[in-house]
Every structure is written in structure tokens, then in C-alpha cells.
Amino acid sequence: MPIVATFEIEYLQFLGPDGKLVREDLPEFAQDPKNLVDLFKEMLFVRAFDTKAVALQRTGKLGTYASCLGHEATHIGIGSSMQYDDVFAPSYREYGAQFMRGVKPREVLMYWGGDERGNDFSGPKHDYPWCVPIATQCLHAAGAALAFKLRGEKRVAVTCCGDGGSSKTDTYAAINSAGAYTLPFIQCIINNGWAISVPRNAQTGAQTLAQKGIAGGLHCLQVDGNDLIAVLEGMRRAVTRARNGEGGSVIEFMTYRLHDHTTADDARRYRGEDEVKAAWAREPVMRLRNYLVNAGAWNEATEAAWIEECAKLVDVEINAYLESKVQPVTAMFDFLYADPPPDLLAQRDAAIALEGKSHG
């Protein structure tokens, strides 16, 4: 029987769950473990921030919040692999990647506190804002990638979605466009096992999520998303291809959502304790810590000092968020239209009148 095409999906991993090498051919950047220390510190900072953010929500000082617990290696690896003039189109959980891009933690808190000024964040103004509608950001990134190609710019568009988001038509359309036009586009599928309460095996029959890029003609790779070295190497390959005009990539990062989907969710209703316990044994911070300690590049005293520093840095960001001045009621009208229609202007006047009465 004639075969017209065959495909393979490479799995990329360097560190096992215990922090020991599973292969010896380390990428050049990882030859010296000390090169990973700064990124490990960023992972610890993200975890400290995430813990405090959940606490803020629990005490009524923050709205619904999507925890990134367990995703630290994937997010930090993605963000640190990009150049300033590249474009990042996140979903709503990739804080580590955004911190590496220059976004301030206080801005994340403002967003989840219901203040859209958080989306006017620090860092590259050409990056896209948080995107809660699932996978629509993938098309935004594909559009940016098309613009880069048309202008002859060596820039890359990177976007993230989850395992559930990979089944959306928006994701498929973005992948198809990237393949059809050979765009500098990277689709990161962060497979954390759960699309809210829908398990990975219930929402697609695909053997891997990485292979969803094959039909679009993209380079496809599955990566251990709890292994920072593997994340960095997977991104390095994809970025190099994109910047050299070789087209886009789909990377599936295998990780696990250790927290509830958001603080409005209770994951105990749909997943068992044994599954979560097993996932904690594979989590990224412990894995990289063990590797760095065994390599003599990290120790308990250094970590204790850094965690103390992280607490201070996070407190500064929290205080900046809590001390932010409330916007006037007119803000909800003033930034919708350049030339507001009459009915909206009438609503604006009514809102001002009501606010005046409440302060009277």
C-alpha cells in the first residue's frame, strides 16, 4: 500500500522529576548550571506572587484569580526566550512569561481586581492584553506574524492556549494561516491536564496536542513543561526557525495545574487527591532546585534569603495595587469611543449625577 506521508512527534526532556539528567547532550546554554540560577529565582518569585495573589482573593481584596501554580518553568521559559520587539499574545495565566517581558505584578493584580488599567501594562506596548475568551488571542498572534513577514521584520509572534483551547477553531485557523503563509509564529499549547473540569482525554482524540500543527504544515514538538531546560531548548528551536524564515511551530508543554482553575473553582469536585499528589512529585520548582543543588549552583541558605527578598518585593507590588486611586465613574464611558454616540453621552451624564448623589 503506497504511503504518501508519515509524521513523528519528538518528546523533549532533559531533567527527570527527581532533578537528575535523563540525557547527557545538554544544550549549550545549559552546560553551566549557573546559567539557570537567575531563571530559577524568577520561578520562585512567580510562586511567591501567586501565593499572595490567592490570599488577596480569599480576603476580599482581589476578584477571581487564575493561579499559575505548577506552570512556572513553562511560563518563565517562554518569556525569557523572546526578544523585546517580538510579540506575545497571552491567555490569562502566563504571568511568569509576562514578568519576563516587563509586566509588573501590580498590573496583574489590577486586572484581576477589575481595573482595566492593568492591561495598559509596562513592558512592550505591542504585546497583547490578557485574553479570557478562549483561543481568540491565537488569531491575533497570527495576524501580527503576517505583518512581520510583509514588512520583512525578523520578529516572532508567540501565543499561548491551554489543552482545551487547542480544540477551538480559532487555534486551528491560526495554525493553518501560519502554515499557509510560512509565518514567524509559535503556538504554545500548555497542556495542564484539565480544561477547567474537562480532562485531557475527554476533549480530543488526538494522541498528542502537538500533532495538531501537522495538518497546518508546522514544526511540531512535545516538551516536558516542568523541565526548564527542555522548555528553553524547545523555544530556542522554534524561535530560530521563525526568525530565519522557516515558518511556525506548535509546541505542546506537558505540565499540570496544581491549583483550582480559578479561585471560583473547586477542583476537588472532579479530580482525585492521588492524581494531584502524583503531579506534585513532578512539579518544576523542586525538580530544578534538586538539579542546581546537586550541581553546586544553589543551596538552602541562598534560597531562604531569596524567598525573604521575594516576600518584600511582592509586598511592594501588593501595596502599589491596594493604593491605586479608583477611576472616576466616567472612565467606563471615556475609553470606548473616540466620538461617543448621543445615548452613551446621556448615560454618562446620568452616571455622573448618580455619583454626585452618593457623595451628597
C-alpha positions, -999 to +999 in steps of 0.1 A: +000+000+000+015+033-010+023+058+018+021+095+009+032+109+042+043+099+077+048+120+108+066+118+142+064+140+173+096+143+192+094+144+230+120+167+246+132+162+282+165+167+300+156+166+337+136+138+353+112+145+382+140+140+407+162+166+391+186+142+376+196+142+339+178+118+317+202+125+288+237+140+286+235+161+254+226+193+272+221+224+251+250+249+251+232+274+273+227+247+300+263+234+300+270+256+330+242+251+356+249+286+369+233+300+338+199+287+351+201+303+385+186+336+376+156+319+359+151+296+389+150+328+410+123+341+387+103+309+391+105+312+429+093+349+426+063+338+405+054+312+430+056+338+459+035+362+439+009+336+431+006+325+467+000+361+478-025+368+450-046+338+460-045+351+496-057+385+485-087+370+467-095+349+498-096+380+519-118+400+495-090+423+482-089+408+447-115+395+423-115+360+407-079+350+401-064+323+379-034+307+397-003+296+378+009+271+404+028+244+386+034+263+354+064+283+364+090+265+342+069+267+311+059+304+316+094+316+325+110+296+297+086+311+271+090+347+282+128+345+286+132+331+251+117+362+234+133+394+223+118+428+232+104+435+198+087+401+195+050+400+202+034+380+230-004+372+229-012+355+263-044+340+275-049+348+312-025+327+333+010+333+319+023+357+345+058+344+345+062+350+308+048+385+312+071+393+341+100+383+318+085+408+293+085+436+318+049+435+330+047+445+367+029+422+393+008+452+404-006+453+369-017+417+371-034+424+404-051+455+389-065+434+361-079+407+383-091+434+407-114+446+379-093+476+368-087+476+331-057+499+336-039+467+344-040+459+306-021+492+300+009+474+314+046+481+315+070+464+290+064+461+253+033+481+243+030+460+212+022+429+233-015+419+235-036+422+267-049+393+287-075+373+268-102+354+286-122+345+255-106+311+248-081+310+220-090+342+202-055+355+210-041+329+187-055+346+157-042+380+170-007+365+171-011+350+136-020+384+123+010+400+139+032+373+124+018+381+090+026+418+095+062+409+104+065+389+072+050+415+050+073+442+064+104+419+063+110+421+100+129+394+119+103+394+147+083+365+161+047+362+174+042+339+203+008+329+217-004+305+244-035+285+249-044+255+271-052+219+262-089+229+260-081+259+239-062+238+214-096+223+203-110+257+194-115+267+158-095+299+164-064+278+172-068+257+141-073+288+119-042+305+134-021+273+128-035+270+092-026+306+084+009+302+099+015+272+077-001+286+045+020+318+047+051+304+064+047+329+092+071+335+122+045+322+146+048+299+177+017+283+191+024+272+227-002+247+239+002+245+277-013+211+285-020+211+322-044+181+320-076+200+326-098+224+306-115+236+337-133+204+347-129+186+314-099+161+314-075+159+285-087+125+274-124+137+272-119+167+249-098+154+220-090+120+204-055+132+193-027+112+206-007+144+213-018+180+211+015+189+194+003+170+163-025+194+158+001+215+139+009+188+114-022+195+092-011+231+090+024+222+079+040+235+111+070+221+130+056+201+160+072+192+193+061+179+227+081+192+257+083+184+294+069+217+306+082+210+341+117+209+329+131+244+324+160+232+302+136+214+279+113+244+277+142+267+268+155+244+242+121+238+226+116+276+224+151+281+211+145+258+182+111+273+174+123+309+176+153+302+155+132+286+128+107+315+129+134+342+128+152+325+099+121+324+077+115+287+081+079+290+094+059+284+125+059+258+153+034+242+176+049+232+210+029+212+235+042+218+270+033+190+294+026+203+329-001+202+355-025+227+371-017+222+408-044+248+419-080+251+411-088+265+376-095+298+393-104+309+428-140+305+418-135+268+412-132+238+435-112+211+416-119+185+443-153+180+427-138+165+396-103+152+402-089+129+429-062+135+456-040+108+442-037+125+408-028+158+424-003+141+448+014+124+418+016+158+400+033+174+429+061+148+426+067+161+391+065+198+398+090+222+382+105+241+412+115+211+432+130+195+400+152+224+391+162+230+427+174+195+431+194+198+399+211+231+409+218+219+444+235+187+432+255+208+407+267+231+435+250+262+420+223+266+447+219+259+484+194+262+512+208+294+527+207+312+493+171+301+487+160+312+522+175+347+516+159+349+481+125+338+494+126+365+520+135+391+493+107+378+472+082+384+500+094+420+503+092+426+465+057+411+463+046+432+492+057+463+474+036+453+444+006+445+465+008+478+483+010+497+450-021+478+438-041+485+470-031+522+470-041+527+434-067+555+431-101+544+420-110+557+385-139+582+382-172+567+370-167+585+337-139+561+328-163+534+317-175+557+290-145+578+281-124+550+266-149+532+244-154+555+215-134+584+200-167+600+193-194+587+217-230+583+204-257+605+220-273+577+240-239+569+256-233+605+265-267+606+281-258+575+302-225+592+311-244+623+324-267+601+344-238+582+360-222+615+370-255+626+386-259+593+405-223+595+417-229+631+429-259+619+449-240+591+465-214+616+478-240+642+488 
